[in-house]
């Protein structure tokens, strides 16, 4: 506890070490929460749904395509316990990219599990069926989240203690 108190005083005085430490703590907490959420979503049940729309939407006021931003946009319907829902979430990972990285959005849209019947697999929260995704978090995404949670502390340790 003494170490946390010292880092708090350093951060309050604007010292770089204290600020770095608390930024690393904040990132650790937020990313571990994200990791736990991703693990929870992985266990959600699935149902079949009808894909109404899947496209890459551009937004922004720039004239050149390279200056605009892009996001994947989906809409789908699905039924859980006799109730019909409309979903708009593609994945727990929300990507907003520029023209040069649109391939990430295309890859995300291509990751949707499409059945031979033309329907798609929808993963929904069993406690709140109105919340759903078309893509479950994968092992790579979970690993990236865990790595991003730890890297700031490794950088902190390397900067101040090595």
N, C-alpha and C positions, 0 to 999 in steps of 0.2 A: 504494500500500500504506500510505503514511503516513496517508492520510485514514481508511482502515479502522481503523488502530490508534488514531487519535484518537477515532473514534466508539466503539470498544470501551471505551476508558478512560472516556469520557463516560457510556456506558450502565452500566458497572460502578459508577460513582459516583452513579447514579440521575438523571443529567441527562436532561431530556426530549428534547433533540435526539438524543442517542445512542440512547435507547430507540426513538424514532420511526424513526431510520435503520435499526436492526436489525429492527424490525417490518416495515418496507417491504422490506428484503432478504428476510426470511423469506416474506412474501407473494409476492414476485416469484418466488422459487425454487419454492414450492409450486404456484402458478398456472401457471407455465411447464411444470412437470411435468404438470399436469392438461391443459394445452393439447396437449402432445406425445402424451399418452395418447388424447385425443379425436381427434387426427389419425390415430393408429394404428388406432383402432377404426373410423374412417371407411373404411378399406381392407379390413376384414374381409369374408369371403365370406358369402353367405346361403344358407339352405335354407328349406323350408316346414316348419311345425310346427303342432301342434294346441293351441289355446288351451283350457286346462282351467278357468282361473278368472281373471277380471279384475274387481276391485272396489276401492272406496275403503274402507280399514279405519280405524276410529277406535280410539284408545287413550287411556288416561289415566283418572283416577278422578273427574273433575269430573262434576257432574250436568247442568249447562247445556251444550248443544252448542257454544256459543261458547268455552267453556273447555277443550274437548277438542282433541286433536291428530289429524291425519289423514295417512295415507300410502297410496299406490297399492300394491296387492298383486296380483301375477300369478303364474300357474303355467302352464307349457306343456311339451310334449314335442316332441322333434325328433330326427331321425336324421342322423348324419354317418358316412360310411364303414361303414355297417352296424351302428353302435353307437347305441343309444337313450339320450338324455339328458333330464333334467328341468331346465328353467330357471325361475328365480324373479326374475330381474333385468329390470326394465322398461327402464331407461335408465342411462347413466353419471351423469346428473344425478339425485340423490336429493333429493326434496322432502318435507319434513314441514311441514304447514301447519295453520292453524287453520280454523275453520268459514268465515270470511270469504274465505279464499283457496283453497277447495276447487276452484274453477274451474280452477286450474293443474293439479291432478291429473286432472280430467275431460278437459282439453285433452291432457294427456300420454296418457291411455288412448285417446283418439280418434285419436292420431297413429300408432297401431299399424297397419301395412299389412296389411289383410285381403284375402285373395284371394276371388274369386267362389265358389270351392269351399268356403269356410268356414275354410280354413287361414290361418295368419298367417306373415309373413316373419320369420325368426329370423336374426340376425347373430351369428356365432360366431367365436371365436378359432381360427385355423387350427392354432396350435401347442398349444392346450389346448381342444379342442372342448366341454368341459363348461362353459366360461365363455361366456355369451351374453347378448344384449340383444334386446329387441323394437324398440327405437328407436335409430337411429344419431345421434351428435351432429351438429347442423346448423351452418350458417354463423353463425347468430345466437348460439348458445351459445359457439362458438369466439371470436367477436368479444367477447362479454361477458367471457369468461375473460381474454382478452388485455387488455381495458380495465381489468379489476380488478387485473391484475398491474402495470399502469403507473400507475394513479391514485395509489397511495400515494406513489410517488416524485415525481409532479407536485405533490402536496400538500406533501410535504417541501420540495421546491425553493421552492415559493411561500411557505411559512412562514419559511424560514431564509435565503433568498437573494434574494428580490424585495423 
